[in-house]
Amino acid sequence: MFADLSPQPADKIIALMAAYREDPRTDKIDLGVGVYKDESGNTPVMRAVRTAEAELVAAQTTKTYTRLIGDADYIAAMQELALGDLVARDRVTGSQAPGGTGALRMLFELVRLARPTARFWISDPSWPNHAGILKHMGTPPRSYSYFDPVSRSVRFDAMMEDLKEAGPNDVVILHGCCHNPTGANLTVAQWEALAESAVSQGWLPLVDLAYLGLGDGLAEDAAGYRAMAVRVPRMMIAMSCSKNFGLYRDRAGATVVIGETPAEASMVEGTLASLNRLTYSFAPHHPAAIVARILSTPALRAEWEEELGEMRDRVNGLRHSLASALRQETNSDRFDFLAEHRGMFSLLGASSDQVEAMRADNGVYMVGDSRMNIAGLHPDQIPGFARAIIAAGV
Ligand code: LMR
C-alpha cells in the first residue's frame, strides 16, 4: 500500500521554519512563519494566558469529555468576540476547532456536505494553505483579483468584477483583517459593497479571522466583516487564537456560523458536531478553556487586551521604522506602503531570485513570494535589513 505513495510538496511556510532553525548564522533574520516575536526575539506566553492557565490547572477536577461541539463557554465567548451582539443570538452557532486551520477545514466539510458541487473562491494571492486544503479535498478554488503589486493596494473594482461570476453555489473566502500575505485590507465601505453583492448574487462569505486585534484594534479590525455580518443572511467565520492569544501550538480555534433562521443555525450546529465526531471527536479543551476564562473574567480580559495592544503597537512601530529606513536608503517613498499596511505581513515586491539572494547573502528568511512577517523583526536589524533589500536590487 505505502509503496504507492509519492512525496508530497513541502508547505513553503513550514519548510522555511526548519530552514531558519538550521541556519547557523547568529545575525539571521526570521521573517517567515506568522509568529509574533517580542523585543528579545521571544514568542511570549501572554500574561493573561499564564494566569488563566495556572488558575485552571489549580481548579480542574476532571478531564472527562466535553461536548462534540466543544466547550459552551468558549463557543459563546468566541461568538461575542467575533460579532458582539450585532446578530441575533439564535441565528449564530458554531463549534470549537483545533486552531484556525481546523476551523477552516470543518467549514469546508460543512459546505461539502451541504452542497457537494459548491465552488470556493480565494483572493489572489492568499494564504497558501487555503488552496492546499481545498485541492486536497478535491475542490480546487478559483481566485478573484485582490492585490495590485504596483499600487500595493486592493484592486477592488477588479475583485468585484470577478465576483460577478459567483452565485448561490459559491463560497467566497475573505480575510477578516490583516490580509495574509499582502497586508492590504478592505475598507468598511468595500465590505458593505461586498455584502450587497453576496445578498444580490447569493454567494456565501467565509471570513478567515486569524489576526483579530493585530491591525488597528479589536473593534477597528472587526468593523468591516461585522458590517457584512449585519447585512447578509448567512456567513461563516473561521477564528484562530494562535496569534492574538499566542496559543500557537495549543490549537484553539472556532467556527462561527450565522444562519438565516434559528432553525437553520440549529441544523448547522448538529452537523458541525457530527463532522467533529467523524474527524477528531473532541477538539483540544485546555487552550479553549484558557481563552474562555480570559474573555469572561474582566481583569484578565483587560490584561489580555492591553498586551495585545502592546503587540500591535510594536508591529505598527516596526512597520514605520522599516519604511523610514528604506526611505533614507532609497531617497524615495516607494516602500511607504509598509507603514500603511496592517497585520503581520506585507509583500516586499521582491522576485524569488532576490528573496533567495537575501537569504544566501544576509540570512534573511522570507517566503518566496517576498511575504515578510514584520512581527519577526528586531529594531536593531532594521538598518541592515533595509541595506540588504537595496543590495538585492528590490
Ligand atoms: C502563516 O501564514 O505564516 C501562519 O498562518 C502560520 C501557518 O500556519 O501558515
Residues whose N, C-alpha, C, O or C-beta is under 5 A from the ligand:
A	BS01	LMR	I13 G32 V33 G34
